[in-house]
Amino acid sequence: MKQWLDEQLSQRRAQHLYRSRRELQSAQAPEVTIDGQNFLAFCSNDYLGLANHPQVVEAFVAAAKHYGVGSGASHLVCGHSREHHALEQELAAFTGRDRTLLFSTGFMANLGVINALVGAGDSIFEDKLNHASLLDGGLSSGAKFQRFLHNDVAQLERKLAAAEAQKKLVVVDGVFSMDGDLAPVHELARICDQHRAWLMVDDAHGFGVLGKNGGGVAEHFNLNQDQLPVLMGTLGKSFGTFGAFIAGSDALIETLIQLARTYIYTTALPPAVAAASRVSLQLLQTEHWRREKLRALIQRFRAGVEQLGLPLMASSTPIQPIMVGDAETALAWSSQLAAQGILVTAIRPPTVAAGSARLRVTLSAAHTEAQVDRLLDALSQLVRKTDCAE
Ligand SMILES: *Cc1c(COP(=O)(O)O)cnc(C)c1O
């Protein structure tokens, strides 16, 4: 075994694909301390700056004092607290769906829903760039698994037309996590309706950011529960907390309570996490300035990067990848930025396709204009260095 493990690891190292962790010693914020060093960070998913918001923290502490830390059991046994229930109701009102169901993580929500809805004899259709949890959910379901080219609605339509299964489930990310672009959810809803397929959208990166009230792609494209029957969101990104939810019809939620194994056979989230998420939800809906500030920072960043002549991807969201190409250069750029005190992650295969390694910049409403300018300055030095080397 040791020989096999060592071989795997050295292979990864040779391919510049080795991953390692750094130790965060501060709260998640634009300025972080990592391994004893201060950095300006552009890599968290805390898009609205709520992860360390005093009111969210206060709600967490107060609920922990009342409920303790652990929920002590699964939802179906005796771990479903009043805080969980209230959060589910508030998320239902927020998403305009009959009901919602909390899951412990987004990964588990996706596995649970897909496996509850389709199995052997059914067909599932997924965008090639879907999140790993959606792909794993589809592959483990036993349904006939088909991928379509990224955002290629025409190709999906041909596949749907050719499919003979009774039950067809189409699954996409609302906002693609490594590219930052949106799925054409309105068109997908239309063809799903035509081909009697069910549509599921994972909107982990859209909630809080897109739509007038932060309602994500469903609000952005104005899609109701009939048009988009399975809507998934996570609490670990814009909400700044932890966990996930599925929003949909009463019958869908009841079905998940009966069938979703990742819901049934796991400990419920700590009630304090639910309490904190309730406050986040309030802030997310009412403090529009966070979305407006984020939009302004995105524009500032894109304009700056375009001036530098670096290849940006077509994204209007806080995920703003700079395409680099090979994994080695992406790593080198990331470490040169780190040497200047700036943290931007290099995203490499297999997370993205070979030859499309990138620097994945993520912006947050907690960033200042001056901080974005600092990043742009550091990038311009990289560009100058690369030009000189060529
Ligand atoms: C982050 C993410 C998930 C997983 O959510 P967790 O709550 O972190 O497990 C699922 N889908 C997408 C698109 C994500 O970005």
PDBQT file of the ligand as one rigid body, heavy atoms in Angstrom, charges set to zero:
ROOT
HETATM    1  C1  LIG A 401     -19.858  24.786  -2.949  1.00  0.00    +0.000 C 
HETATM    2  C2  LIG A 401     -20.712  24.077  -3.893  1.00  0.00    +0.000 A 
HETATM    3  C3  LIG A 401     -21.400  22.920  -3.525  1.00  0.00    +0.000 A 
HETATM    4  C4  LIG A 401     -21.166  22.236  -2.208  1.00  0.00    +0.000 C 
HETATM    5  O1  LIG A 401     -21.715  22.931  -1.158  1.00  0.00    +0.000 OA
HETATM    6  P1  LIG A 401     -21.154  22.651   0.297  1.00  0.00    +0.000 P 
HETATM    7  O2  LIG A 401     -22.207  23.164   1.195  1.00  0.00    +0.000 OA
HETATM    8  O3  LIG A 401     -19.878  23.393   0.401  1.00  0.00    +0.000 OA
HETATM    9  O4  LIG A 401     -20.966  21.162   0.408  1.00  0.00    +0.000 OA
HETATM   10  C5  LIG A 401     -22.276  22.367  -4.429  1.00  0.00    +0.000 A 
HETATM   11  N1  LIG A 401     -22.454  22.900  -5.649  1.00  0.00    +0.000 NA
HETATM   12  C6  LIG A 401     -21.785  23.990  -6.050  1.00  0.00    +0.000 A 
HETATM   13  C7  LIG A 401     -22.032  24.535  -7.410  1.00  0.00    +0.000 C 
HETATM   14  C8  LIG A 401     -20.875  24.615  -5.195  1.00  0.00    +0.000 A 
HETATM   15  O5  LIG A 401     -20.188  25.662  -5.594  1.00  0.00    +0.000 OA
ENDROOT
TORSDOF 0
